[in-house]
Amino acid sequence: MELIGNALTMSDLVAYNEGSVVSKTLIDKKIGTVTLFSFGAGQGLSEHTVPYDAFVQIVDGEAEVTINGEPHTVAAGQMIIMPANIPHELKAVKQFKMLLVMIRA
């Protein structure tokens, strides 16, 4: 499926896989990336930091995003920005899909 120049439904671009995290890179450039993820229930990304802000939009479901020890519930249609150099993690209390945009400049 050609991504560029076509109108597509974002949530259809990556499927759920029980017990797994699935990712599909939509744009990968030196300046940054746009990646779509699906998280099976109970899955997540462990606490880490990155040297640039990370924009997350929940496409389907609901995520628990913890930033510097403070949990945030983020639902479909909502977004959150995880700030540079601050520890953060994501957890799927139930399955969810998210769009992650990282700009490295």
Number of C-alpha atoms within 10 A of each C-alpha: 6 7 10 9 6 8 8 12 7 13 18 8 15 16 16 19 13 14 12 15 21 16 18 14 13 15 13 11 9 8 9 14 15 17 17 23 21 29 28 21 19 14 19 20 13 12 14 13 18 15 11 16 18 17 17 21 19 23 20 18 18 21 25 19 23 18 20 16 12 9 15 13 14 17 18 15 12 14 16 16 15 22 17 13 13 16 16 21 18 20 22 21 17 14 23 25 28 28 23 20 19 20 14 14 9
